[in-house]
Amino acid sequence: MSKYFGTDGFRGEANVNLTVDHAYKIGKFIGWYYGQNKKNGERARIVIGKDTRRSSYMFEDVLAGAIASTGAEACLLHVTTTPSVAYVARTEDFDCGVMITASHNPFKDNGIKLINCNGEKMDDKTIEAVEQYIDGIYRPEGISQDTPWDIPLATGGDIGVVVDYVCGRNRYVGYLVSLARFSFRGMKVGLDCANGSAWQIAKSVFDTLGADTYVINNKPDGVNVNLNAGSTHMEGLQKLVVDNKLDIGFAFDGDADRCLAVDENGKIVNGDEIMYIYAKYMHSKGSFEGTKLVTTVMSNFGLYKALDELGIGYEKTKVGDKYVYENMVANNHILGGEQSGHIIFRKYATTGDGMITALKVMQCMLEQKSKLSELVSGVTMYPQVLKNVVVTDKETVFDSDIVKNAVKKCEDELGDTGRILLRPSGTEPLVRVMAEAKTLESCEEKVDYIINSIKEAGMLIKIK
């Protein structure tokens, strides 16, 4: 586990545990780092995007200035989505990309995501170097730890530049439009932009494709991103769809790398169900041969039952889109994602892209001439109960015979009608206990039984 950067970047409360000092050091390091091998007066080129939260503007200015101070070029996409930064970084010859966002978190939080030249999350080696520089312990090869050293600042004509690059965002919008295989004319579509990054992009894409578009939460003010809006608060979109008799609705999160849907009846369609719809669609066309759907261990048991019935294979990874993407690349899989709506269509993007997810759901509906409720009817989500248990020691829990016996007993009782998942938190001293079964009562019973076994083993502190 990195000191500052997690699986989704360096995240924290703005000016509390993610400060302008951090942003300055990150910008200064990547500007210098990518400029080391440039020749003939070329500059390192770094593209920057941000979401709508108030602190994003502050961090953008600091990052851009720091990058330019090393002689590099900072290109500003301004308010845009995380997947658009990844797209521009990989298609327009940038050394790397930076996205300023805390995704689905409240406005007071923020984050810095680093993206490589291929549009993928930055490699661990580079992240480690960035963290070492933040802590003042990074030394280039050939310079000892005892020697004082800092990144040299450019002077005179070598000072870098900060340029407007909204043209890159516009090209991304054009790319999205090009992916649509059908006109959306005659379709009534609702969009919840979470007062975030998608607030301009989403409507422009759906309008261009001919949809009759209804939009909510598209008036960001710096403090209302994700506030009772977007993919973490679906009630507003459900009401919009039902009240206006829309065909479908899509909800994005703060940086629009996630998307959930609402069917024509106002029912939420989650990421597992969206993956089922598209995997089944590809399977029916014969284009899913030799590949598997990549999920995390938190995907619903009902998804796996439905995939088994169709004969579609699947993989399970640790929680985190990073691990989903790594599995997809390693095994040449083309579709994967999370229940939260962070779905990767690897043929079209290197990261989860809420807009692409929405376009692909529309493609399934239009090509198959079906309502969303009909497309999702073949999968039934099982009730799920998840409880977080603070424990004395995470590793000891998994070594306890008392706990292992309790888990086995529950698994034996469920058989093929449900499942148990016991996993440690990656950042907190707690264990997550989850059960899926045909009834909510059965889930509660199994989870409580396992928690009691942890208590019996003398490792329970509290249920969080």
N, C-alpha and C positions, 0 to 999 in steps of 0.2 A: 504494500500500500504506500503510495507516494505521500509526502508530507503535506503538500498543498493541493495537488491535482488529483482528483478522483477519476472515475470512469467517464464523467461528463464535464471535465474541466476544473478550474480553480473557482470554487463557489463559496460565497459567504455573505454576511450582511455588509452592505456598502459602507465603507469608512469605519468599520468595526474590525472584522477579520479579513476583509478584502479591501485594501486601501489604494489610494493613488500612488503611494510608494511602490506597492506591489506591481501596479500597472506600468509605472515608469521603468522598473527593472526588467519586467517581461519584454516591453517594447524595445528597450535598449539592447537587451541580449539578442533577441531574434533579428533585429536590424543588423547588428554586428556579425552574428553567427552566419547568416545567409549571405553576407557580403564578403566573407573571407576568400571565396574562390572565384569571385568575379574578376574579369580581365578587361582590358581595353576601355576602361572608364565606365563599364556597365555598373548599374546599381542593383542591389537586391530589391525585389518588388514584393510588397506585402499588401494584401487586400483586407479591408476591415469592414465588418458589418455590425449593426447594433439593433437591439430591440427598443421598445418605447419607454422603458422605465427611466425615471428622471436621472439616475446616476449614470446611465449608459452614455449620456452626452459628455459628462465629466471624464469618464474612463476613455472614451474615444479620443478626446483632445490630448490626454496624457500619453496614451499609446502612440498616437500619430506623431506627436512631438518627439517622443523618445526614439522612435524609429528613424525619423528624419535626422536626429542629432548624430546618428552614426553614419550618415551618408546614404541611407536607403530611401526608397520611395514608398510612401504610404498612400494607398488608393482607397478612398472612402465610398462605400456603397450606401452609406447613411442607414436609415431604418430599413431593414430587410430581414429575410429569414435565414436561419442556420443553413438549410440545404442550398440556398442561393449562394452563400459564401463558398461552400464546398464545390458547387458547380463552376463558379467563376475561377476559383483557385486551380481547378484541374483542366479547364478549357482555355485559359487565357494567359498561360505561361507565367504564373506567379510562383514565387519560392515557397510561400505559405499563406495561410489565411488566419484571421482572428475574428471570432464572433463574441460580442459582448452581450451576455444574456444569462438569466437564471431560469430560463425555460418556464416551467409551470409554477415556480415559486412566487410569493408575494413581492410587491414592488420594492420593498426595502432591501431585498436580497439582490445580488448580481453575481455574474460569473464571467470568466474569460476562457473560451474554448480555443485551442490551437489546432489548426487543420493543415495537413501537409500538402505538397504540390499535386498529389493525386486525389485530393478532396476527401482524404481519410483522416481519422483522428491521429494526432501526432504520435510518433513512436516513443516508447518508454525511455530510450536512451537520450533523446533530445529533451524530453520532459525532465529527466533527472538533471541534465545540465542546466536547464532553466532554474530549477529549484536550488541547485548549488549556488548559482549566481545570486539569487534572492537572498540566500543566507551568507553571502560573501566568501564562499569557500571554493568557488570555481576557479580553476587555473588552466589556461591553454597548455597543450602538450609542450614540454620543454621548460616550463616555468614551475619552480618548486613552490610548495605550499607556504614556505617561509618568506617568499618574496612578495612584497606588496604589489598588487596589480588591479587595474580596473580597465574597463572598455574605453579605448581612446575616442574622444569626440572629434567629429569632422569639423574642419574649418574652411573658411573662404568658399570657393566654388565647389568644394567637396561636400558641403552640407546638403543633406537630402531634401526632398520636396514632399509636400502633402497636396494631393490633387483630388478633385471631385471625380468620382467614377460611377455615377449613377447609370451610365450607359451599360455597365456590366449587369446591373439589376434588370434593366430593360431587356437585355438579351436573354436573361434567365426566364423572364415572363414569356418571351417569344418561344423559348424552348418548351415551356410547359404547354403552350397552345399547340405546338407541333406534335405533341404526344397524343392528343385527342384524335381518335379514329372516327368519331361521329359528331355531327352537329348536336348541340344541346337544345336546339329550337323546340319549343313546346314543353320543355321541362321546367317545372317550378322548383327552384332550389333555394334552401335557406343556408346562410353562412354565419357562424359565430366566430368572429375574429379575435376574441379574448382581449380586445383593446391592445393588441400586440403587433408582432411583426407582419402578420398577414393582412392588416387592416386596409391596405391599398391593393396589394397583389391579388388576393383571392377574388375580389369582385371584378377586377379588370380581366382576369382570365375567364371567369364564367360568363361575363357580359360578352367578351369577344367571341366565345363559342356559341352564343345565341340563347343562353338560358334566361329565363325570367327570374332574376336574382333578388332575394330578400336578405338584407344584411342587418345584424345586430352586433353591438359591442365593437364598433369601428370608429370610436371617437376617443383615442388615447389622450390622456392629459398628464402622463408621467407617473401617476400614482394609482391608476385604475387597471393596470395590466393584470389579468387573471382574476380580478375582483368580481366574484359571483358571475364569472363568465368563462367561456371556453371549455376545453375538454375535461376540466376538473369540476365544472358546474354546468351540467347539461340541461337544467330545468328550463332556462330561457329559450334554448333552441327547441326543446320539445314543445313548448307552448307556441312558438312561432310556427312550427310545422303544422300542428293540429289546427290552430286558429285560422291559418291561411290556406289550409288544404293543400300543402306542398307535397311534391313527390318524394323529397328527401331533404335532409339537412346534414351539414358537416360542421364540426366544431374543432378548432385548432387550439394549441397551447400558445404560450407567450412568444416562442421563437418559431412556431409552425413546423416543427419536425414531427409532431404528432397529429393524428386526426382520428376522431371517433365520428360515428354517423348516427342519425335518427331516421327510422323508417317512416313511411307515410302515415302510420298509426301513432307516431310519437314514441315508439319503443327504441331504447338505446341499442345500438349495434357496436360492440366493443372490438378491440384489436384482434382477439382470437377469432371472432366471427368474420371479420373482414378478411383475415388470412384464409379462413375456410372457404369463403366465397371465391377468392381469386385462385387458390390452389385447385379447387374443384373445377373452375372454369378452364384453367390451363390443362388439367388432367383430361377433361372432356375433349380437348383439341389435340391431345397427344403430345403436348409440349412440356409435360412434366416428367417425361421418361428419364431415368437415370439421375434424378435429383430428388431431394427431400425438402420438406418444410422445416425451417430452423426456428425453434421456439426457446423460451427460457423455461426453467423448472416451475415458474409461476403460472404458465398457461393452464387453462381449465381442463379438467379431466374429460369434460364433454367434448372438447375439441379433438382429443386423441381418439375417443370412441367413434366420432364421426369420420375421422381420417381412416381409421381401421376398416370401417365399413366400405369405404371407397377404394381401399387398397393403396392409399397414399402414405409413403414413408415419412418419418419425421426424426429430427434430432432435438435434444434438450441441452441447453447451456446454462451457465450461471446467470443470475439476474444482471441485466445490463446490455444495452444495444451493442456495446463494444464487443462483447463475447459472441453475440449473435453474428455480427459482421465477420469476426475472425473465423468462425466456423464456416460461414458461407464461402469465404475466400479459400480457406484450406481445402474444402471439399467440393468446390465449384457448384454450390447451391445457388439458386436464383431468387428465392423468396424466404423471408424470415422476419421476425419481429416480436413484439411484446403485446400483452393484453391492453396496455395503456394506449395503444394506437401508434406506437413508434415502429413503423413497418418499413422494411428495406426491400425495394424492388431493384435488385442489383444490376439488371440490364440497363436501368435508366438513371440510377443514382448510387452514390457511395455511402449515403447516410439515410436515415429515416427522413421522409419528405411528406409532410401532411398534404400538400397540394397534389403530388403525384398519387398518393393514396386515394384522394377524392376522385381524381380523374380515372383511376383504374376501377373504382367502384361504379362510376358512371358508365364506363365501357362495358362492364359485365351486365348492367341493367339494360342498356340500349341494344347490345348485340343479342342478348337472350330474350329481349322484349318482356322483361319480368320486373315486378315490383321488388323493392329491397326485402320486404317481409317474406316474399316467396323464395328469394335466393338464400336466405338464412334459415329457412324452415328445416333444413336437413341436419342442423346441429342444435343440441340442447345443452345450455350451460348448466352445470351442476351447482347446487348451493355450496358456498365456501365460507369457512370460518377461519380467521387468522388472528392469533393472539401473540403479543410480544411479551416475553418473560425475561425479566432481569435476573441474572444468575451469578453465582460466585465465580465460575470459570467456564467459559464456553466449551473448551476442548474436553473438559472432564465430563460434561453432560453426555457427549457422544460416546464416551468410554464406559459409561455406567451400565451395568447389566440390568439394573432395575428399569432404567429408561428404555434400553434396547428391547427388553421383554415386553414392556408396555406398548411400544410402537409395533412390534411383531403381532401382538394380540389384536390390536386394532386393524392392522393390515389383513390378517387372516379373516377377521369378521367381515370386513368389507369385500374381500375377494376382488372380483372384477367390476364391482359396483361403486367404486370410489378409490381414494388414495389418501395417504398420509405424507406430509412433507415436514421435516424438521431440519432447519438450517440456521447457521449462525449469522448474525448481523456482521457486515463488513466494517462497520464504524463504531458500534456501540457494544457494551458488555451484555448483550442479550441474545436470546434464541427465539426464533420465530416458529411457532407451532401452527400448522395448517392442516385442515381436513376438508376433503370434498366427498360428498355422498349424495344419495338421492333426496334426502330431506335435511332441512336446516337443523332439526333436532338431533339427527344422527351426527352431524358435523360437530355440534356443540358438545355432545357426549364424548366423542373421541378426543377432541382437543382438551377438554377438562380432565379426562382420564390420564392423558400423557402429562399434563401439567402437574397433576397430583403425584405422578411417579417421580417427577423432578423434585417436588417437595419432599417426598419420602426418602429420596436419595440425599437430602440435606443440602441441596444446591439452589433452592428457590429464594430469591430476595423479595421480589414483588412481581405482580402482573401489571405491565405498563398500560 
